Amino acid sequence: MRIYAIGDIHGHINELNTALSYIDLDDDNTILVFLGDYIHGHDSYAVLDRVMALQEKYGSEKIVTLMGNHEETVDVYGHEISEGDDVVRDAGDDSPYRKWIHSLRKYYKTDKQIFVHAGILEVEEEGEEYLWESGTPDHIFYGKYPPQTGHFYMDIIAGHTDTATISGDPNFHGIFYDGASHYYIDGSVCESGEIPVLMYDTDNKMYYEITPKGMEEVRPYS
C-alpha cells in the first residue's frame, strides 16, 4: 500500500493538478489524504470541484479529506468562500460546498500515523500518549502553533505551518522531517509555486517525497 499526502493548496488549481499527476489513483493499493486548506486563493472553487470529484469517483476511504483552519472559518464561523479579489460564488448555508466542508474529518489515522492539518495535543507522560484522540480540542487540530517536534509514539503528518518557517530557511519549501516523529508538508505554494507530495510505502515502511524527478527518500532536515 502507498499512502500519499497533500496539504495546503490554497486555491492553486494548476499546482494541485501537477501534484496529482504524480499519483496513480487507479491503483487499488493507493490512498490519498488531503490535509486541508483547499480554499482562499484565486481558484478556490476549481480546487473544491477537483477534490470533490475525486472523492465522488474513488470514494471517501481512498480519497480522505481533512479540515483545515480555512475550512473551519467557513464551517464554524460562517465566513464566505472567497477567491482572488474577494470574488464570492458561494450560495449560502445550503451550498454543496458548505455541506462538503462540514463533512471533512478532523484527522485520519493508521496503525502508524496520524494525518492532521496542524497538529494534536501530544501528551508526553508514559501511558497517557493515547489521550490525544479524545483530548485534542478542535482549535489544535486545525490551528496548532508553533509546530511541535520530537518523539511521539506515532508519526504525525501535518501542514498548516510552512516548512520555510519550521526550518528557519526562507528558501526551503520541501518536506520537513524532524528526525523523530514529525513530517510537515506545507511548501508555501503561494511563494514556491509547488505543492509537496509525501508518500509512505507500507511494505518497506519508508517515506518519500514525490517530485518530477521521481521518488526521493525523506531524510531529517539539516
C-alpha positions as MATLAB code, in Angstrom:
seq = 'MRIYAIGDIHGHINELNTALSYIDLDDDNTILVFLGDYIHGHDSYAVLDRVMALQEKYGSEKIVTLMGNHEETVDVYGHEISEGDDVVRDAGDDSPYRKWIHSLRKYYKTDKQIFVHAGILEVEEEGEEYLWESGTPDHIFYGKYPPQTGHFYMDIIAGHTDTATISGDPNFHGIFYDGASHYYIDGSVCESGEIPVLMYDTDNKMYYEITPKGMEEVRPYS';
ca = [
       0.000    0.000    0.000;
       1.098    3.542   -0.760;
      -0.359    6.391    1.268;
       0.050    9.855   -0.267;
      -0.472   13.173    1.489;
      -1.065   16.639    0.036;
      -1.678   19.756    2.105;
      -2.289   23.500    1.928;
      -3.462   24.025   -1.640;
      -4.943   27.490   -1.046;
      -6.809   27.712   -4.323;
      -3.875   26.827   -6.586;
      -5.529   24.515   -9.097;
      -2.625   24.240  -11.557;
      -0.183   23.305   -8.819;
      -2.705   20.783   -7.455;
      -3.089   19.178  -10.861;
       0.693   18.888  -11.148;
       0.887   17.214   -7.739;
      -1.924   14.818   -8.641;
      -0.124   13.840  -11.846;
       2.480   12.073   -9.698;
      -0.131    9.724   -8.182;
      -1.784    6.710   -9.827;
      -5.215    6.836   -8.219;
      -6.441    3.929  -10.342;
      -4.078    1.679   -8.394;
      -6.127   -0.212   -5.797;
      -3.174   -0.043   -3.403;
      -3.193    3.750   -3.231;
      -4.749    6.111   -0.668;
      -4.583    9.898   -0.900;
      -5.005   12.077    2.183;
      -5.690   15.792    1.769;
      -4.632   17.707    4.901;
      -6.953   20.688    4.433;
      -6.707   24.364    3.448;
      -8.146   23.901   -0.010;
      -9.565   27.417   -0.245;
      -8.924   31.156   -0.114;
      -6.874   31.595   -3.254;
      -7.564   32.576   -6.846;
      -9.065   29.219   -7.878;
     -10.698   28.052   -4.657;
     -13.820   26.706   -6.348;
     -11.826   24.900   -9.021;
      -9.846   23.182   -6.249;
     -13.028   22.247   -4.392;
     -14.574   20.903   -7.588;
     -11.463   18.842   -8.336;
     -11.157   17.303   -4.874;
     -14.890   16.687   -4.526;
     -14.953   14.995   -7.948;
     -12.056   12.738   -6.972;
     -13.853   11.731   -3.798;
     -17.059   11.105   -5.731;
     -15.179    8.904   -8.216;
     -12.976    6.911   -5.847;
     -14.825    7.076   -2.521;
     -14.045    8.640    0.834;
     -11.902    5.747    2.039;
      -9.473    6.176   -0.846;
      -9.679    9.977   -1.076;
      -9.509   11.095    2.548;
     -10.297   14.769    3.134;
      -9.426   16.618    6.331;
     -10.471   20.044    7.528;
      -8.009   22.916    7.743;
      -8.297   26.214    9.536;
      -9.540   27.949    6.373;
     -12.407   25.471    6.079;
     -13.094   25.883    9.796;
     -13.741   29.599    9.251;
     -16.425   28.672    6.729;
     -17.965   25.788    8.684;
     -17.855   27.148   12.222;
     -17.826   30.912   11.791;
     -19.874   31.241    8.609;
     -17.226   33.042    6.574;
     -17.570   33.216    2.819;
     -15.635   31.049    0.413;
     -13.664   33.686   -1.440;
     -11.352   33.679   -4.416;
      -8.999   36.302   -5.770;
     -10.112   39.884   -5.181;
     -12.813   38.562   -2.836;
     -14.975   37.222   -5.669;
     -17.651   35.123   -3.980;
     -19.580   32.331   -5.673;
     -20.985   30.791   -2.517;
     -24.715   30.077   -2.427;
     -25.015   30.312    1.348;
     -25.696   27.712    4.007;
     -27.234   25.211    1.584;
     -24.459   25.215   -0.982;
     -22.901   21.810   -1.779;
     -19.529   23.310   -0.945;
     -20.535   24.129    2.622;
     -22.119   20.716    3.061;
     -18.928   19.062    1.849;
     -16.761   21.220    4.094;
     -18.952   20.300    7.064;
     -18.285   16.609    6.319;
     -14.487   16.909    6.489;
     -12.650   14.805    9.064;
     -10.580   16.211   11.920;
      -7.826   13.640   11.405;
      -7.069   10.308    9.807;
      -5.064    7.581   11.490;
      -3.462    4.307   10.510;
      -1.714    1.882   12.828;
       1.430    4.004   12.467;
       0.426    7.543   11.514;
      -1.801   10.464   12.421;
      -2.633   12.715    9.479;
      -3.918   16.112   10.605;
      -3.991   19.669    9.344;
      -1.981   21.376   12.099;
      -1.289   19.025   14.987;
      -2.578   17.206   18.031;
      -2.296   17.520   21.782;
       0.845   15.463   22.416;
       0.946   14.097   25.948;
       4.425   13.018   26.954;
       3.612   11.105   30.146;
       4.039    7.356   29.684;
       0.723    5.612   29.339;
      -1.161    8.799   28.508;
       0.008    9.295   24.924;
      -3.252    7.844   23.623;
      -5.269   10.681   25.164;
      -4.684   12.826   22.080;
      -7.672   11.260   20.321;
     -10.202   12.252   22.961;
      -8.366   15.218   24.443;
      -7.307   17.326   21.459;
      -9.569   20.395   21.048;
     -10.596   21.382   17.547;
      -8.503   24.542   17.524;
      -5.384   22.376   17.956;
      -6.339   20.005   15.124;
      -6.845   22.961   12.791;
      -4.513   25.648   14.078;
      -1.782   24.315   16.372;
       1.119   26.737   16.578;
       4.013   26.614   17.000;
       4.506   23.237   15.340;
       5.848   20.545   17.637;
       8.849   18.336   17.021;
      10.427   15.416   18.840;
       9.430   11.841   19.615;
       5.845   10.630   19.731;
       4.552    7.074   19.701;
       3.069    7.573   16.220;
       4.255    9.526   13.209;
       2.439   12.825   12.710;
       1.965   14.175    9.199;
       0.754   17.784    9.165;
       0.679   21.007    7.214;
      -0.541   24.455    8.316;
       2.868   25.961    9.117;
       5.102   26.306    6.085;
       8.344   24.382    6.117;
      10.381   27.522    5.425;
       9.264   28.793    8.830;
       9.825   25.472   10.577;
      13.294   25.020    9.104;
      14.285   28.662    9.530;
      15.333   28.711    5.872;
      13.208   31.057    3.702;
      14.340   29.189    0.589;
      13.264   25.738    1.806;
       9.851   24.603    0.593;
      10.208   20.837    0.708;
       9.088   18.268    3.256;
      10.441   18.883    6.752;
      11.238   15.783    8.824;
      12.487   16.361   12.347;
      14.310   13.029   12.531;
      11.896   11.706   15.137;
       8.124   11.569   14.557;
       7.007   14.675   12.663;
       6.629   15.311    8.942;
       5.475   18.767    7.827;
       4.470   19.258    4.203;
       3.212   22.832    3.730;
       5.561   24.055    0.995;
       4.084   27.606    0.938;
       2.638   27.205   -2.554;
       1.917   30.928   -2.830;
       5.656   31.568   -2.822;
       7.151   28.352   -4.187;
       4.590   27.536   -6.870;
       4.731   23.877   -5.847;
       2.760   21.543   -3.597;
       4.917   18.859   -1.960;
       3.700   15.269   -2.193;
       4.581   12.859    0.604;
       4.287    9.108    0.104;
       4.539    6.332    2.683;
       5.237    2.818    1.429;
       3.713    0.341    3.877;
       5.792   -2.516    2.508;
       9.236   -1.076    3.273;
       7.971    1.432    5.893;
       9.735    4.341    4.219;
       8.680    7.921    3.464;
       9.367    9.535    0.103;
       8.898   12.951   -1.455;
       7.480   12.628   -4.962;
       8.988   15.110   -7.415;
       9.229   15.468  -11.204;
      12.500   13.558  -10.898;
      10.874   10.616   -9.120;
      10.893    9.371   -5.533;
      13.357   10.763   -3.038;
      13.665    9.304    0.433;
      12.706   11.828    3.095;
      15.619   12.424    5.424;
      15.881   14.591    8.539;
      16.249   18.270    7.724;
      19.719   19.668    8.222;
];
